């Protein structure tokens, strides 16, 4: 019984939303555009954040300075 009532309520709500979508078409389109802009902005910020993390990790790794060998060992290396 509960399942039938729930499905019927959802169907009625869907029909009402479709009717309201036709009546307020411009507002619905504006809302969809706004949601899309927000989603794309969040996606762009996420990509930028990941790129900044990679860059910071690269900078941290590039700060490594190898040890300078002793003077007697330098002679064996070819420049």
HUMOMO-V785475 format. One record per backbone hydrogen bond with DSSP energy under -1.0 kcal/mol. CO is the residue of the C=O (numbers start at 0). NH is the residue of the N-H. If there is no record, write none. Layout:
# HUMOMO-V785475
co=<CO	CO>
nh=<NH	NH>
This chain:
# HUMOMO-V785475
co=<0	1	2	3	4	5	6	7	8	9	10	11	12	13	14	15	16	17	18	19	23	24	25	26	27	28	29	30	31	32	33	34	35	36	37	38	39	40	41	42	43	44	45	46	47	48	49	50	51	52	53	54	55	56	57	60	69	72	73>
nh=<4	5	6	7	8	9	10	11	12	13	14	15	16	17	18	19	20	21	22	23	27	28	29	30	31	32	33	34	35	36	37	38	39	40	41	42	43	44	45	46	47	48	49	50	51	52	53	54	55	56	57	58	59	60	61	63	73	75	76>
